[in-house]
Structures are given as structure tokens and as C-alpha cells.
Amino acid sequence: MITIDTDPKVNLIYLGGHIIKLFQNSDTRRFEVSTLYDYVNDSIELSFELFLYSLDWLFVIDIIELDENGDVIYAPK
């Protein structure tokens, strides 16, 4: 459950928004998972596990897809 006192650094919606902004401000729509994690972790220090949960959330709401190589593709519907 999302609450008012939730720390944004551990809130999947906040982290997902940060990842979306990164894609929108980038010249590419495709990142390797480890590269995307490095970019996100440079601005918001977070565990790899929490980062993966954020990607799961973005996948569930049809914002990202994975290609056959496991790269993350920004593909909002």
C-alpha cells in the first residue's frame, strides 16, 4: 500500500517515474538492465532488487518490454 509517509526512494511508483524520465530524456529507447541500473543508481541510491521491482511494475503497466536479449525497451502503449 502507498502511504503519505512512504520514503520516495523505496516507492515503486516514484522509482518507476524516475526510470520513465530517464528514457524520455535519452536518445535511445533501449538499455541493458545493468546500464539502466547504473544510470538510476547514480541519481537515486537503491538496491538492485528494488530496481528490478520497479521494472516489474513498469512491465505490468505496459510501459516497458524486454527483447530477446533481455534489454529493456521503453514502449508505452
N, CA, C and O atoms as a printed pandas DataFrame, in Angstrom:
     atom_number atom_name residue_name chain_id  residue_number  x_coord  y_coord  z_coord
0              1         N          MET        A               1    0.835   -1.169    0.000
1              2        CA          MET        A               1    0.000    0.000    0.000
2              3         C          MET        A               1    0.892    1.249    0.000
3              4         O          MET        A               1    1.928    1.287    0.664
4              5         N          ILE        A               2    0.477    2.246   -0.743
5              6        CA          ILE        A               2    1.196    3.513   -0.784
6              7         C          ILE        A               2    0.625    4.418    0.293
7              8         O          ILE        A               2   -0.587    4.615    0.378
8              9         N          THR        A               3    1.500    4.958    1.106
9             10        CA          THR        A               3    1.064    5.876    2.152
10            11         C          THR        A               3    1.782    7.200    2.005
11            12         O          THR        A               3    2.782    7.301    1.294
12            13         N          ILE        A               4    1.273    8.203    2.675
13            14        CA          ILE        A               4    1.856    9.543    2.599
14            15         C          ILE        A               4    3.273    9.555    3.149
15            16         O          ILE        A               4    4.124   10.288    2.644
16            17         N          ASP        A               5    3.538    8.766    4.162
17            18        CA          ASP        A               5    4.852    8.806    4.801
18            19         C          ASP        A               5    5.861    7.832    4.193
19            20         O          ASP        A               5    6.926    7.616    4.770
20            21         N          THR        A               6    5.548    7.246    3.046
21            22        CA          THR        A               6    6.481    6.339    2.383
22            23         C          THR        A               6    7.667    7.122    1.843
23            24         O          THR        A               6    7.495    8.161    1.206
24            25         N          ASP        A               7    8.856    6.628    2.096
25            26        CA          ASP        A               7   10.071    7.253    1.573
26            27         C          ASP        A               7   10.089    7.083    0.061
27            28         O          ASP        A               7   10.013    5.954   -0.423
28            29         N          PRO        A               8   10.189    8.179   -0.708
29            30        CA          PRO        A               8   10.180    8.070   -2.168
30            31         C          PRO        A               8   11.267    7.153   -2.714
31            32         O          PRO        A               8   11.097    6.559   -3.779
32            33         N          LYS        A               9   12.362    7.032   -2.008
33            34        CA          LYS        A               9   13.459    6.206   -2.502
34            35         C          LYS        A               9   13.135    4.721   -2.477
35            36         O          LYS        A               9   13.859    3.920   -3.068
36            37         N          VAL        A              10   12.058    4.342   -1.801
37            38        CA          VAL        A              10   11.653    2.940   -1.791
38            39         C          VAL        A              10   10.242    2.765   -2.345
39            40         O          VAL        A              10    9.655    1.691   -2.210
40            41         N          ASN        A              11    9.700    3.794   -2.959
41            42        CA          ASN        A              11    8.365    3.758   -3.524
42            43         C          ASN        A              11    8.464    3.384   -5.004
43            44         O          ASN        A              11    9.096    4.099   -5.782
44            45         N          LEU        A              12    7.850    2.280   -5.393
45            46        CA          LEU        A              12    7.976    1.793   -6.768
46            47         C          LEU        A              12    7.404    2.763   -7.791
47            48         O          LEU        A              12    7.917    2.853   -8.906
48            49         N          ILE        A              13    6.361    3.484   -7.435
49            50        CA          ILE        A              13    5.784    4.458   -8.364
50            51         C          ILE        A              13    6.764    5.596   -8.600
51            52         O          ILE        A              13    6.964    6.013   -9.740
52            53         N          TYR        A              14    7.371    6.100   -7.544
53            54        CA          TYR        A              14    8.375    7.162   -7.678
54            55         C          TYR        A              14    9.563    6.673   -8.505
55            56         O          TYR        A              14   10.007    7.359   -9.425
56            57         N          LEU        A              15   10.067    5.507   -8.181
57            58        CA          LEU        A              15   11.218    4.962   -8.910
58            59         C          LEU        A              15   10.864    4.691  -10.370
59            60         O          LEU        A              15   11.672    4.947  -11.263
60            61         N          GLY        A              16    9.664    4.177  -10.616
61            62        CA          GLY        A              16    9.221    3.958  -11.987
62            63         C          GLY        A              16    9.148    5.258  -12.765
63            64         O          GLY        A              16    9.527    5.309  -13.935
64            65         N          GLY        A              17    8.660    6.316  -12.116
65            66        CA          GLY        A              17    8.625    7.630  -12.760
66            67         C          GLY        A              17   10.012    8.130  -13.096
67            68         O          GLY        A              17   10.229    8.740  -14.143
68            69         N          HIS        A              18   10.941    7.870  -12.213
69            70        CA          HIS        A              18   12.330    8.272  -12.458
70            71         C          HIS        A              18   12.896    7.524  -13.668
71            72         O          HIS        A              18   13.603    8.113  -14.487
72            73         N          ILE        A              19   12.592    6.252  -13.780
73            74        CA          ILE        A              19   13.055    5.454  -14.917
74            75         C          ILE        A              19   12.410    5.957  -16.211
75            76         O          ILE        A              19   13.080    6.058  -17.238
76            77         N          ILE        A              20   11.120    6.269  -16.166
77            78        CA          ILE        A              20   10.434    6.807  -17.345
78            79         C          ILE        A              20   11.082    8.109  -17.792
79            80         O          ILE        A              20   11.323    8.301  -18.984
80            81         N          LYS        A              21   11.367    9.007  -16.850
81            82        CA          LYS        A              21   12.028   10.275  -17.195
82            83         C          LYS        A              21   13.377   10.032  -17.847
83            84         O          LYS        A              21   13.749   10.719  -18.799
84            85         N          LEU        A              22   14.108    9.053  -17.333
85            86        CA          LEU        A              22   15.406    8.731  -17.912
86            87         C          LEU        A              22   15.254    8.328  -19.376
87            88         O          LEU        A              22   16.028    8.769  -20.226
88            89         N          PHE        A              23   14.263    7.496  -19.673
89            90        CA          PHE        A              23   14.009    7.111  -21.061
90            91         C          PHE        A              23   13.599    8.320  -21.898
91            92         O          PHE        A              23   14.079    8.492  -23.018
92            93         N          GLN        A              24   12.720    9.151  -21.361
93            94        CA          GLN        A              24   12.224   10.297  -22.118
94            95         C          GLN        A              24   13.319   11.312  -22.414
95            96         O          GLN        A              24   13.264   11.996  -23.436
96            97         N          ASN        A              25   14.298   11.420  -21.550
97            98        CA          ASN        A              25   15.394   12.372  -21.738
98            99         C          ASN        A              25   16.574   11.768  -22.489
99           100         O          ASN        A              25   17.595   12.428  -22.683
100          101         N          SER        A              26   16.437   10.532  -22.905
101          102        CA          SER        A              26   17.525    9.827  -23.577
102          103         C          SER        A              26   17.277    9.775  -25.086
103          104         O          SER        A              26   16.142    9.883  -25.550
104          105         N          ASP        A              27   18.351    9.609  -25.826
105          106        CA          ASP        A              27   18.246    9.461  -27.279
106          107         C          ASP        A              27   17.897    8.034  -27.683
107          108         O          ASP        A              27   17.598    7.771  -28.848
108          109         N          THR        A              28   17.935    7.130  -26.741
109          110        CA          THR        A              28   17.656    5.724  -27.046
110          111         C          THR        A              28   16.423    5.252  -26.293
111          112         O          THR        A              28   16.071    5.803  -25.250
112          113         N          ARG        A              29   15.782    4.250  -26.817
113          114        CA          ARG        A              29   14.615    3.638  -26.176
114          115         C          ARG        A              29   14.948    2.237  -25.676
115          116         O          ARG        A              29   14.053    1.475  -25.310
116          117         N          ARG        A              30   16.234    1.900  -25.660
117          118        CA          ARG        A              30   16.665    0.551  -25.278
118          119         C          ARG        A              30   17.911    0.650  -24.390
119          120         O          ARG        A              30   18.864    1.356  -24.719
120          121         N          PHE        A              31   17.890   -0.058  -23.274
121          122        CA          PHE        A              31   19.038   -0.125  -22.374
122          123         C          PHE        A              31   19.238   -1.562  -21.924
123          124         O          PHE        A              31   18.275   -2.314  -21.771
124          125         N          GLU        A              32   20.481   -1.937  -21.714
125          126        CA          GLU        A              32   20.752   -3.173  -20.990
126          127         C          GLU        A              32   20.337   -2.937  -19.541
127          128         O          GLU        A              32   20.427   -1.815  -19.044
128          129         N          VAL        A              33   19.889   -3.975  -18.871
129          130        CA          VAL        A              33   19.414   -3.837  -17.492
130          131         C          VAL        A              33   20.501   -3.240  -16.605
131          132         O          VAL        A              33   20.223   -2.341  -15.811
132          133         N          SER        A              34   21.728   -3.724  -16.727
133          134        CA          SER        A              34   22.808   -3.242  -15.856
134          135         C          SER        A              34   23.142   -1.777  -16.137
135          136         O          SER        A              34   23.451   -1.031  -15.209
136          137         N          THR        A              35   23.085   -1.359  -17.388
137          138        CA          THR        A              35   23.350    0.038  -17.733
138          139         C          THR        A              35   22.256    0.936  -17.183
139          140         O          THR        A              35   22.540    1.994  -16.621
140          141         N          LEU        A              36   21.012    0.521  -17.343
141          142        CA          LEU        A              36   19.889    1.300  -16.818
142          143         C          LEU        A              36   19.990    1.413  -15.304
143          144         O          LEU        A              36   19.750    2.483  -14.745
144          145         N          TYR        A              37   20.341    0.325  -14.637
145          146        CA          TYR        A              37   20.521    0.360  -13.182
146          147         C          TYR        A              37   21.608    1.362  -12.794
147          148         O          TYR        A              37   21.430    2.133  -11.852
148          149         N          ASP        A              38   22.716    1.356  -13.504
149          150        CA          ASP        A              38   23.799    2.297  -13.196
150          151         C          ASP        A              38   23.332    3.740  -13.315
151          152         O          ASP        A              38   23.652    4.564  -12.459
152          153         N          TYR        A              39   22.575    4.058  -14.372
153          154        CA          TYR        A              39   22.053    5.418  -14.546
154          155         C          TYR        A              39   21.124    5.807  -13.398
155          156         O          TYR        A              39   21.235    6.900  -12.844
156          157         N          VAL        A              40   20.219    4.914  -13.049
157          158        CA          VAL        A              40   19.271    5.203  -11.968
158          159         C          VAL        A              40   20.004    5.306  -10.642
159          160         O          VAL        A              40   19.734    6.215   -9.857
160          161         N          ASN        A              41   20.917    4.398  -10.384
161          162        CA          ASN        A              41   21.639    4.370   -9.113
162          163         C          ASN        A              41   22.560    5.578   -8.945
163          164         O          ASN        A              41   22.889    5.947   -7.818
164          165         N          ASP        A              42   22.979    6.194  -10.047
165          166        CA          ASP        A              42   23.791    7.413   -9.952
166          167         C          ASP        A              42   23.016    8.560   -9.322
167          168         O          ASP        A              42   23.594    9.387   -8.617
168          169         N          SER        A              43   21.711    8.617   -9.571
169          170        CA          SER        A              43   20.927    9.723   -9.028
170          171         C          SER        A              43   20.123    9.340   -7.788
171          172         O          SER        A              43   19.859   10.185   -6.933
172          173         N          ILE        A              44   19.739    8.085   -7.690
173          174        CA          ILE        A              44   18.998    7.592   -6.519
174          175         C          ILE        A              44   19.652    6.291   -6.092
175          176         O          ILE        A              44   19.580    5.291   -6.806
176          177         N          GLU        A              45   20.280    6.300   -4.949
177          178        CA          GLU        A              45   20.931    5.076   -4.481
178          179         C          GLU        A              45   19.872    4.062   -4.061
179          180         O          GLU        A              45   19.084    4.316   -3.150
180          181         N          LEU        A              46   19.860    2.915   -4.731
181          182        CA          LEU        A              46   18.885    1.887   -4.415
182          183         C          LEU        A              46   19.480    0.515   -4.680
183          184         O          LEU        A              46   20.453    0.370   -5.421
184          185         N          SER        A              47   18.883   -0.474   -4.067
185          186        CA          SER        A              47   19.362   -1.844   -4.264
186          187         C          SER        A              47   18.946   -2.334   -5.649
187          188         O          SER        A              47   17.989   -1.835   -6.242
188          189         N          PHE        A              48   19.674   -3.307   -6.142
189          190        CA          PHE        A              48   19.334   -3.890   -7.436
190          191         C          PHE        A              48   17.968   -4.564   -7.363
191          192         O          PHE        A              48   17.203   -4.531   -8.326
192          193         N          GLU        A              49   17.665   -5.172   -6.224
193          194        CA          GLU        A              49   16.373   -5.830   -6.035
194          195         C          GLU        A              49   15.219   -4.837   -6.165
195          196         O          GLU        A              49   14.233   -5.120   -6.845
196          197         N          LEU        A              50   15.333   -3.684   -5.521
197          198        CA          LEU        A              50   14.293   -2.660   -5.606
198          199         C          LEU        A              50   14.175   -2.132   -7.035
199          200         O          LEU        A              50   13.073   -1.858   -7.510
200          201         N          PHE        A              51   15.303   -1.991   -7.714
201          202        CA          PHE        A              51   15.304   -1.574   -9.112
202          203         C          PHE        A              51   14.528   -2.583   -9.965
203          204         O          PHE        A              51   13.728   -2.191  -10.815
204          205         N          LEU        A              52   14.762   -3.873   -9.740
205          206        CA          LEU        A              52   14.050   -4.903  -10.506
206          207         C          LEU        A              52   12.553   -4.882  -10.221
207          208         O          LEU        A              52   11.749   -5.099  -11.128
208          209         N          TYR        A              53   12.168   -4.624   -8.972
209          210        CA          TYR        A              53   10.744   -4.485   -8.654
210          211         C          TYR        A              53   10.134   -3.316   -9.423
211          212         O          TYR        A              53    8.995   -3.394   -9.882
212          213         N          SER        A              54   10.892   -2.239   -9.561
213          214        CA          SER        A              54   10.416   -1.077  -10.320
214          215         C          SER        A              54   10.219   -1.442  -11.788
215          216         O          SER        A              54    9.236   -1.031  -12.405
216          217         N          LEU        A              55   11.145   -2.207  -12.341
217          218        CA          LEU        A              55   10.990   -2.665  -13.725
218          219         C          LEU        A              55    9.782   -3.593  -13.856
219          220         O          LEU        A              55    9.050   -3.524  -14.843
220          221         N          ASP        A              56    9.576   -4.451  -12.871
221          222        CA          ASP        A              56    8.399   -5.330  -12.886
222          223         C          ASP        A              56    7.122   -4.501  -12.958
223          224         O          ASP        A              56    6.222   -4.798  -13.744
224          225         N          TRP        A              57    7.050   -3.463  -12.133
225          226        CA          TRP        A              57    5.867   -2.601  -12.106
226          227         C          TRP        A              57    5.663   -1.928  -13.464
227          228         O          TRP        A              57    4.540   -1.883  -13.966
228          229         N          LEU        A              58    6.732   -1.409  -14.058
229          230        CA          LEU        A              58    6.621   -0.759  -15.368
230          231         C          LEU        A              58    6.208   -1.758  -16.450
231          232         O          LEU        A              58    5.495   -1.395  -17.386
232          233         N          PHE        A              59    6.646   -3.001  -16.330
233          234        CA          PHE        A              59    6.248   -4.040  -17.279
234          235         C          PHE        A              59    4.759   -4.350  -17.134
235          236         O          PHE        A              59    4.050   -4.480  -18.132
236          237         N          VAL        A              60    4.296   -4.466  -15.918
237          238        CA          VAL        A              60    2.893   -4.796  -15.653
238          239         C          VAL        A              60    1.957   -3.719  -16.209
239          240         O          VAL        A              60    0.869   -4.033  -16.690
240          241         N          ILE        A              61    2.374   -2.460  -16.144
241          242        CA          ILE        A              61    1.514   -1.376  -16.641
242          243         C          ILE        A              61    1.831   -1.002  -18.095
243          244         O          ILE        A              61    1.433    0.067  -18.558
244          245         N          ASP        A              62    2.536   -1.868  -18.808
245          246        CA          ASP        A              62    2.813   -1.727  -20.249
246          247         C          ASP        A              62    3.611   -0.483  -20.623
247          248         O          ASP        A              62    3.320    0.165  -21.628
248          249         N          ILE        A              63    4.602   -0.154  -19.827
249          250        CA          ILE        A              63    5.491    0.965  -20.151
250          251         C          ILE        A              63    6.789    0.458  -20.765
251          252         O          ILE        A              63    7.371    1.113  -21.629
252          253         N          ILE        A              64    7.235   -0.697  -20.320
253          254        CA          ILE        A              64    8.470   -1.275  -20.860
254          255         C          ILE        A              64    8.209   -2.693  -21.347
255          256         O          ILE        A              64    7.230   -3.339  -20.973
256          257         N          GLU        A              65    9.121   -3.148  -22.194
257          258        CA          GLU        A              65    9.137   -4.530  -22.665
258          259         C          GLU        A              65   10.567   -5.028  -22.579
259          260         O          GLU        A              65   11.499   -4.238  -22.434
260          261         N          LEU        A              66   10.736   -6.325  -22.667
261          262        CA          LEU        A              66   12.065   -6.922  -22.740
262          263         C          LEU        A              66   12.225   -7.552  -24.107
263          264         O          LEU        A              66   11.309   -8.209  -24.602
264          265         N          ASP        A              67   13.389   -7.358  -24.725
265          266        CA          ASP        A              67   13.626   -8.007  -26.012
266          267         C          ASP        A              67   14.252   -9.382  -25.789
267          268         O          ASP        A              67   14.434   -9.813  -24.650
268          269         N          GLU        A              68   14.575  -10.060  -26.877
269          270        CA          GLU        A              68   15.106  -11.423  -26.777
270          271         C          GLU        A              68   16.465  -11.486  -26.096
271          272         O          GLU        A              68   16.871  -12.551  -25.629
272          273         N          ASN        A              69   17.180  -10.355  -26.032
273          274        CA          ASN        A              69   18.478  -10.300  -25.351
274          275         C          ASN        A              69   18.351   -9.898  -23.884
275          276         O          ASN        A              69   19.345   -9.877  -23.158
276          277         N          GLY        A              70   17.131   -9.579  -23.445
277          278        CA          GLY        A              70   16.923   -9.148  -22.071
278          279         C          GLY        A              70   17.079   -7.655  -21.875
279          280         O          GLY        A              70   17.064   -7.175  -20.741
280          281         N          ASP        A              71   17.232   -6.899  -22.980
281          282        CA          ASP        A              71   17.324   -5.443  -22.873
282          283         C          ASP        A              71   15.950   -4.861  -22.557
283          284         O          ASP        A              71   14.923   -5.425  -22.933
284          285         N          VAL        A              72   15.945   -3.726  -21.862
285          286        CA          VAL        A              72   14.716   -3.037  -21.503
286          287         C          VAL        A              72   14.390   -2.039  -22.607
287          288         O          VAL        A              72   15.234   -1.225  -22.981
288          289         N          ILE        A              73   13.169   -2.101  -23.129
289          290        CA          ILE        A              73   12.723   -1.211  -24.197
290          291         C          ILE        A              73   11.587   -0.349  -23.672
291          292         O          ILE        A              73   10.613   -0.859  -23.117
292          293         N          TYR        A              74   11.719    0.955  -23.849
293          294        CA          TYR        A              74   10.660    1.892  -23.486
294          295         C          TYR        A              74    9.616    1.855  -24.590
295          296         O          TYR        A              74    9.886    2.280  -25.713
296          297         N          ALA        A              75    8.429    1.350  -24.281
297          298        CA          ALA        A              75    7.389    1.173  -25.294
298          299         C          ALA        A              75    6.012    1.410  -24.687
299          300         O          ALA        A              75    5.206    0.485  -24.595
300          301         N          PRO        A              76    5.736    2.662  -24.266
301          302        CA          PRO        A              76    4.425    2.917  -23.656
302          303         C          PRO        A              76    3.302    2.692  -24.663
303          304         O          PRO        A              76    3.455    2.981  -25.850
304          305         N          LYS        A              77    2.209    2.191  -24.196
305          306        CA          LYS        A              77    1.067    1.906  -25.075
306          307         C          LYS        A              77    0.015    2.973  -24.937
307          308         O          LYS        A              77   -1.022    2.907  -25.598
